[in-house]
Amino acid sequence: QVQLVESGGGLVQAGGSLRLSCAASRSFSSDNVMGWYRQPPGQQRELVASITSGGTTNYADSVKGRFTISRDNAKNTVYLQMNSLKPEDTAVYYCNAHGTVVAAYVDYWGQGTQVTVSS
């Protein structure tokens, strides 16, 4: 089992910045995807951004140009730099990591961290 531990959430004013971090307890696959999802109050969970072990990134349209995802493979850690935050970015942010281990698909989630953007 792999544990994902998130940090960096909090309260910030609109226009401000936050940086989220997610550390995996160990490496589990040489070819995996790590990413961030969010769940606003009363809404479904949605993909924010993802990054492959090779560095290919994918972003939701709503965060393009404002958020940057990166990872440090040596530390099994993924980061989400969030700039120009808006009240609509308010949500619980979840870290995700998934990949294939010995032909079996594995999918791990963090416990979530609250991000609140005040207007």
Secondary structure, DSSP 8 states (H G I E B T S, - for coil): ---EEEE--EEEETT--EEEEEEESS---SSEEEEEEEE-TTS--EEEEEEETT--EEE-GGGTTTEEEEEEGGGTEEEEEE-S--GGG-EEEEEEEEEEETTEEEEEE---EEEEEE-
